[in-house]
Amino acid sequence: MTIDADLQFFLQQKAAEFAQRSQSKNVSVVVMDAKTGEVYALANDKTFDPTAPGGVDPKEMADPAVTTPFEPGSVNKIVTAMGALEYGVTTPDAVLSVPGSIKVADRVVADAWDHGRINLTTTGVFAKSSNVGTLLLAQQVNENRYAELLAKLGLGTRTGVGLPGESPGSVLPRNQWSGSTFGNLPIGQGLSMTVLQMAGMYQAIANDGMRVPPRIVKATVRPDGTRVEEPRPEAVRVVSPETARTARDMFRAVTQKAPHQNSGTAPAAAVTGYQISGKTGTAQQFDRAAGRYSDSKYWITFAGIVPADNPRFVVGMVYDTPSYSTPEGHTAAPFFHDVASFLTQRYNIPTSKEPTPIVPLVVP
């Protein structure tokens, strides 16, 4: 198997710690090899002894990392970033004039912070997680090309990792999109994915645009002791190597700390000595009883690449219904920081040759 037992144990302990600190119903985390898609760990805060399953709630026997889809929130903005770069819509330093809100069909979408018209670089749109700026770029990518990217990323279909109960997540077929659908998808609402699928999106960026479906079994052993190697999953070209590298560089700014409104949304995810690329996310949960999105129940997500300049690992994590009354209930960046720090130490990853450059996000 591809699982690293020590890493798995560490992540289980950390997931339990951050579930308690954030008062979440569940915390799940996945670590994948950035190049091969091999899964090094899938951990959750809740565990049980498989040799003594009596008395365990059957729901707790399932692995939420593959069985429980969620709406990813702004982590999904990587899709718009890929499309905007791949199709020549923008460049990292291009400046967008971003209003405080935008109307898409019958709904008005605003940013998480109040502002009037503001000038953001393209990098700033994603580093500061502007919903409005993301939608402006997505509209130029266009709906058909955006739908193609979702398909290439494997969303809406099972990964084939071979674990029981795997969910395909949910992506509305292109011919069923309404006018407001494209006001939801680019900001990570109106579609769902597992944390394994979410990590897979960033694996494609880490691997220079090639998505390799995840696997957890390297080989099987026959009764006679013969080792049979499992075939490697077939890779899918999502975007060009240039696009992937540029997106990876852009998303380093998410972790930058700088004056004059130029900090990203997750300086707490940074790891000293290493370039880190990643994205925060917050998504409202749908309240089926009320027939609308909840104002009090959320998913908190983070996906990132360690390190960004020479990718070794991809990490994805999700908090289910954290409490906003706790500092840890607002962001998964501290959890990511702890995981990334552990990975750099356990695998003796050399420090980055150059520090992450500080780039402008907001301009006059």
N, C-alpha and C positions, 0 to 999 in steps of 0.2 A: 504494500500500500504506500501511498504517497504521504501519509500523515506523519508528522513529527510529534511524537508523544509528549516531549517536554514542552513544545510550543502549545500543543493542545491543552495541556494542564494549566500552563500560564494563562492562556486566554479564558479558560473556564473560570479560574479564580478572579481574573480581572472583570469578566462579564458580570459575575455575581457582585463584585465590589461596586461597579458602576450602576448596576440595577438598583442596588440599595441606595447609593448616593443620589441617583436621579429619581428614585421611587417609581421606576418603570415596571410595567407588567411583565415585560420580557426584554432581554438584550441579547442580540445575536451578532457574531463577528466571523468573518471568513478571511483567511490568508491564502493567496495563490502565488505560484511562481509567475513572474511577469512575462516570461518567454514561452514556457511550455503549457501553462494553464493547470499544472498539477496543484492539487489542493493540499496545502500543508496543515491546515486546521480548519474545522468548523465547530464553533463553540457557542454555548448558550449559558445563561445564568442558572438555569434549572437542569439538574442532572439526576440520574438514578442508576442503581446497580443492576445491570442487565441479567446478572445471575440470580437476582431475587426481586423479580418484578411485581410480586404480590402486593396489592394495596396501592400500587402506583396508578394514578389517573392515566388512562390510555392516551389522552391528549398530550401528556407530558412525555410520552415515549417517542413521539414524532420529533423530527429535527426541524425547528422553525426556519433554519437557514435555507432549507430547500422546500419546505411544505407550506410556509406562511408568506404569501405575497403582501406587499404594502405599496402605497404610493410614495415614490422616492423624493418628491419635492425638488429642491434646486440642484441636487446631485445630477439630475437629468439634464441640466443645462449644458453638460458636455456635448450632447447631441447637436444642439444649435451651434455651439462653438466649432465642432467638426465640420458641419455643413457650411457655415459661413466662411471658413477658411478654405475648404475644399473647392467651393464653387466661386471663389474670388469675390465674395460679397464684401469682405473687409480685411483689414490687417490688424495686428495687435495694437499698433500705436494710433490707428485711425480714431478720430474723435466723433462721437455721436452726441447730438443734442437730445437729451432725454427728458421728456416732461414728467410730471409727478404721477400721471396715470394715463391709461390708454383704453379706448373702447374697442372691444372685439365682439362683433355681433351684438348680442343683447346683454353683455356684461362689461363692467369696468374693472380693469386690473390696475392695481397700484403697487408701489414698492413697499417694503416692510418698514421703511423710515420715511417720514414726511419731508418732501422737498418740492421746490418749484422746478422750473426748467434748469437742468444741470448738464454740464459737459463732462462726459466720461469717455475715456479711451475704451477700445474694445476689451482690452485686458481688464479695465476697471469695471465694465459691465458685469463680468463674471466674478472678479475678485470681491466686488461689493454686493454681488448677487442681486443685481437689478432685474426685477421681473419685466419692467417696461422696456428696458434696453434689450433684453433677451428676445422679447416678442417683436421688437422692431427688426432685429436681425433675422429672426425666424421667418418673418413675412417675406424677406428678400430671398431666403433659401427656397421657399415655397412649399406647399403642403405635400406635393408628390415626392419631391426629393427628400423631404423630411421623413415621410413614411418609408421610403426605401432604406434610409439609414437605420430606422428602428428594426426593420427586417434583417439587415445585415448584422446588426448587433445581437440578433437571436432573441429579441424580446417578443413575448407572446407565444414562445415555444419552449418545451423542456430542453434543458442543456444536455440530457443524456448521460449525466454523471453516474447513474446507476444506483442512486440511493432511493429507498422506498418512499412512496407518497409525494414524489417531486411535483410541484405545481408549475404550470407553464406561465403563470402570471396572466396578465390580460392587456391586450392592445386592441382597440376597436378597429375592425377592418376599414380600410381607406374609403370604401364606398358607403360606409355608414357614418362618416363624419358629418357633424352639423356645423353651422357657422361658428359656434362657440368652442368647438373641439380644439381648434388651433390656438385658442386663448388659454387652454389648459395644458396640453401636452408639453410644450416647450419649457414650462415652469414646473413640470413634474407632478401634475395632477391629471386625473382622468385615464391613467394607465397604472398597472401594478407590476411588480417584479419581486423575486426573492432576493435575499442579500447575495446569494451566489451569482445570480444574473447581474445584479448591480456591480459587483466586483468585476464580472466579465466585461462590462462596458469599458472600464478603465484598464483592463488587461489589454484591450485592443489598442489603446493609446500608448500604453507602456511598451507594447511590442511593435512599435512603428507602423501601426495601422492594420495589423493582422490579428484577428480574433481567433484564438485557439480554444475550442470548447473545453471546459474543465474535466479533469479525470481524477479518480481517487484510487484506481487499481492499476498498478504497473504491470503485474504479471500474476498468473495463477500457477499452482503446482499440482500436477497430476498425481494419482495414487502411486505411480511408480517413481515419483520424485522428480520427474521431468518438469523443468520450469518453462512455461509458455508465456512469452511476452505479449501483452495486450497491444493491439494496433493503436497508434497515435491518432487522435481525432484529426479530421481534415480542417485545416485553417481556412478562414474566410477573409478576403481583403475587404476592409471597411472603408478606409481612406488611404491616401498616399502616405508614404513615410514622412514627407515634408509636412503635411498637415498634422500628422500625429505628433511629431516633434515640436511643432509650433504650439499646438494646443497644450502639450505637456509643459512647455516653458511658460505659457500664459498663466496656467493654473498654479504656478509657483507663487504668484502674487496673492493667492488666497491666504497664505500663511505669513505674508510680510507685515511687519510692524513699522509704521512710518508716520511722521507728523503731517499736519494739514490735510486730514481726511484721506490720507493715502494708505491707511491700513486695510488689509483684507478682512474677511469675516472670521478667520481662524488663526491668529498668531499663536494661540495656545497649542496648535498642532505641530508647530515647528520643532525641529530637532537640531540642536547646536552641532555645527560642522557638516550638516547634510542639506542638500537641496531637496525639498519636499513639495510635491505637486498634489493638489487634492481639491475637494469641494464639499462644503457644508450643505445640508438640506433640512427643510422643515415642511411637512405636509399635513394639512388638515385631514382627519379621518372622517369618512362618510358615516353619518348617523342614519341608519336605515329606518329607524322608528320615526324620525322627524322628516325623512326624505330630503335631507340636505347635509352639507358639510358642517361638522361640529365646530363650535367656537372655543371649545375647551379640551378637545382630545386631538393629539398630534402624533406623528412619527418624527423622530429626529434621526437624521442619517449623516454619514460621512463616508467618502471613498477617497483613497489616496494611493500614491505611488512612492516607493521607497527604494533608492533615492531617485529623484527626478532626472538627474543627468546621466545615470547609468542604471536603469531600472532592474531591480532584483525581485521585488515583491509588490503585490497589489493587496490592499486591505479594504474591506467593506464592512460597515457596521450599521445597526439600526436599533433605536430605542423605541419600544412600543408603549405609548401613552405615559411619557414621563410627567412628573409634576413640575409645573412652571414656578412653583413656590421655592424650588431649590435651584442654586446656581448651575448644578450639573444637569438640570432638566432642560436647559436651553441649547446646549451644544454637545456633540460627541467629540469635539476636538481634543480635550484632555485624554480621553480614552485612546484615541488614535495616537497621540503623542507617546503614551506609555507602550503601546504595541510596537510602534515604529522604533522606539529606543531599544526595546528588547531585541527586535530583529537585527538591528545594526550590530549589537553586541554579540548575540548568539552566533551569527554567521560571519562575524569579523569583516563586515562591509567597510571598505576603505572610505574615509571621509571624502567629500566632494572636493575636486581640485580647485574650484573657485566658489566663493560665497554667492548666495542667491542675490542677483542684482535687485536693487530697489527701483521700481518703475512707477511713473505717474499713473494714478487711477482717475483722479479728478483734476481737471485743468480749467483755467480761467475762461 
